[in-house]
Amino acid sequence: MSRPSRYITELIGTFFLVLTIGCTVILGGAGVIPPLAVGVMLMAMVFAGGHVSGAHYNPAVTLGVWLRGKHEAADVVPYWICQIAGASLAALVVKYFAAGAPVAPIAPRIGPALLAEFLFTFALVYVVLNVATARGTANNSFYGLAIGMTVTGGAFAVGGISGGAFNPAVAVGISIMGISPWSNLWVYLVANLLGAAVAAGVFKVSAPNE
């Protein structure tokens, strides 16, 4: 696929992922709805865009896939720009939808939040590398479900600890929406990118033939 089509796909997919997060968290209430809705939307967008861009929708995933050797270095920064742009646009739409709605920023403890974001970003990228880039699972029909459900599981497991971003673009989006304070953005950037890098390293060690 052409570069413009890949970049547009990344922007669209990240837009709808963050739009779903914002609408369900701010307007849709608590409980099981946000994690399920986010996982389903991510799954749908992965299936929709996987054949075009790889359907990363996440700077950490792009980093992991690049370190694994399945993404062009020249596309890393453009992917990041499109992902963050999509997240930012979605956040602005949510703010328009939710004008006047109260938003209580999360206040996670830094240590647990760092560890939670690291662990589940590692899990997400590890799953992506195994179901979407490995020869042993090539042309499978379940990769979108596996990726979406990893995010759902992580959100249920540690959403109350860190907010359950597992994605620097999502972290930017929830900061714009006021769900997370800007002062905590570094937590997601550090933990998510480090988790992705470690996942890529573990994949290379555990699957040397790949």
Secondary structure, 3 states (H helix, E strand, C coil): CCHHHHHHHHHHHHHHHHHHHHHHHHHCCCCCHHHHHHHHHHHHHHHHHHHHHCCCCCHHHHHHHHHHCCCCHHHHHHHHHHHHHHHHHHHHHHHHHCCCCCCCCCCCCHHHHHHHHHHHHHHHHHHHHHHHCCHHHCCCCCHHHHHHHHHHHHHHHHHHHHCCCCCHHHHHHHHHHCCCCHHHHHHHHHHHHHHHHHHHHHHHHHCCCC
